[in-house]
Amino acid sequence: MVALIVGLVFVLFAVYSVLPVEWSLQWGAYVLDFLKGGVPIIALFIGLIAILIGVADIKDRIEAKKEEAEEAAEKAAEKKES
């Protein structure tokens, strides 16, 4: 319950601080400046993470193909023995 109240207080403060009215803090321009500077950096990190996930996926597929080939070779060897 406390977390819900704290969350609501922070959301209300964020909305209050960027409203374009006289009685607000009018931080809207500063928030936009922050977003303009932060979005490219966040995009860079997301791109790097996506590249790392893609490389790991390719490695996993190669490893899975190797395991399948080994299993097929083992089954073929068992058939020859029997």
C-alpha positions as CSV (number, residue, x, y, z in Angstrom):
1,M,0.0,0.0,0.0
2,V,2.8,2.4,0.8
3,A,4.5,1.7,-2.5
4,L,1.2,2.5,-4.3
5,I,0.9,5.8,-2.5
6,V,4.6,6.7,-3.1
7,G,4.2,5.9,-6.8
8,L,1.1,8.0,-7.1
9,V,2.8,10.9,-5.4
10,F,5.8,10.7,-7.8
11,V,3.5,10.5,-10.8
12,L,1.5,13.5,-9.7
13,F,4.7,15.5,-9.0
14,A,6.0,14.6,-12.5
15,V,2.8,15.7,-14.1
16,Y,2.7,18.9,-12.0
17,S,6.3,19.8,-12.8
18,V,5.9,19.7,-16.6
19,L,2.5,21.4,-16.9
20,P,2.6,24.6,-19.0
21,V,0.6,26.7,-16.5
22,E,1.6,29.6,-14.2
23,W,1.1,27.7,-11.0
24,S,3.4,24.8,-12.1
25,L,7.2,24.4,-11.9
26,Q,7.2,24.5,-15.8
27,W,10.1,22.1,-16.2
28,G,8.8,20.9,-19.5
29,A,11.7,22.4,-21.5
30,Y,14.3,20.9,-19.2
31,V,12.6,17.5,-19.5
32,L,12.7,17.7,-23.3
33,D,16.4,18.7,-23.2
34,F,17.1,15.7,-21.0
35,L,15.2,13.4,-23.4
36,K,16.9,14.8,-26.4
37,G,20.3,14.0,-24.8
38,G,19.2,10.7,-23.3
39,V,17.4,9.0,-26.1
40,P,20.5,8.5,-28.3
41,I,22.4,7.0,-25.4
42,I,19.5,4.7,-24.5
43,A,19.2,3.7,-28.2
44,L,23.0,2.9,-28.2
45,F,22.6,0.6,-25.1
46,I,19.6,-1.1,-26.5
47,G,21.4,-1.7,-29.8
48,L,24.4,-3.1,-28.1
49,I,22.3,-5.5,-26.0
50,A,20.4,-6.6,-29.2
51,I,23.7,-7.3,-30.9
52,L,25.0,-9.4,-27.9
53,I,21.7,-11.3,-27.8
54,G,21.9,-12.0,-31.6
55,V,25.5,-13.3,-31.3
56,A,24.5,-15.5,-28.4
57,D,21.6,-16.8,-30.4
58,I,23.8,-17.6,-33.4
59,K,26.3,-19.5,-31.1
60,D,23.4,-21.4,-29.5
61,R,22.1,-22.5,-33.0
62,I,25.6,-23.6,-34.0
63,E,26.0,-25.6,-30.8
64,A,22.5,-27.2,-31.2
65,K,23.4,-28.3,-34.8
66,K,26.7,-29.9,-33.5
67,E,24.7,-31.7,-30.8
68,E,22.2,-33.0,-33.3
69,A,25.0,-34.2,-35.6
70,E,26.6,-36.0,-32.6
71,E,23.3,-37.6,-31.7
72,A,22.7,-38.7,-35.2
73,A,26.3,-40.2,-35.4
74,E,25.7,-42.1,-32.1
75,K,22.4,-43.5,-33.4
76,A,24.1,-44.6,-36.6
77,A,26.8,-46.3,-34.6
78,E,24.3,-48.1,-32.4
79,K,22.4,-49.4,-35.5
80,K,25.7,-50.7,-36.9
81,E,26.5,-52.6,-33.7
82,S,23.1,-54.3,-33.5
